[in-house]
Amino acid sequence: MSLSNTVLQPHELALVQRVFKEIVSQPWFNRAGDNERNFAAFVVRAFQHGIMAEEALSAHCGQAAKERYALSG
């Protein structure tokens, strides 16, 4: 079974949700269009690919979000 077909356990989903909410609530995050949906998928994929510690997941996803979804200006 591939990781993309893996169901997250409740505690794993809660961790992924915390990281997602923490990052999209930042004033620099551009919430327009499909950015939130695309970023949510990115966070889940990062977790499923082995970044399972909350601090590491937050750092990895935060950096990616700044590169991909930051408001310009």
N, C-alpha and C positions, 0 to 999 in steps of 0.2 A: 504494500500500500504506500502510495506517495504521501509526503508530508502535507501536500495541499488538500488531501482528502481527510485529514485528521480532524476529529471533533475536539474542540477545546473543552477542558473540564471547567467547572464553575470558577474555581480559584484562578485558573489560567486566563479565562475570559475577563475576570475582574482586573487582573494585572494589566492586560492589554488595554482595557477600557480606561484605566487610570492614566496610563502613558498617553493614550490618544487624547483624552480630555485635557490633560496638563498642557500638551503642546498646542492643540487647536485654540486654547483659551489665551494664548500669548497674543499681545497686540500686533505683532508683526505677521501673524498667520493670515493669509488671504483665504477667506472662507467662500469666495465666489465660485460659481460653476460647480464642477464635480470635485473640487479640491479636497473636501472633507471625505467624501466617499473613496477617492483614490488613495488618500493618505491612510484611511482606516485599513484598506487592503494591504498597504505597504507595512503597517505595524504588525498585522497578523502574519504576513509572510516572513517578516524578520524574526518574529517569535518562533514560528514553525521551522525556521531554518537554524535554530539553535541559540538565538540571543534571548535567553530565558530569565536572566537576572534583571530585575526592574530597573536598576540604575544604568546598567549597560544598554538595555533596550531604549530607555529614555534618551541617553546620550546619542546613540546611533540614529534613532528616528528623529530626534531634535535637529541634528546636523543635516540630515537629508531633507527635512521640512524647510529648513532655512535656505537650502540650495534650490528647492523646487517650488515652495509655496509662500515665500516671503513677499510681503507687499513691497513694491518698489517705492523708492523715495527716501 
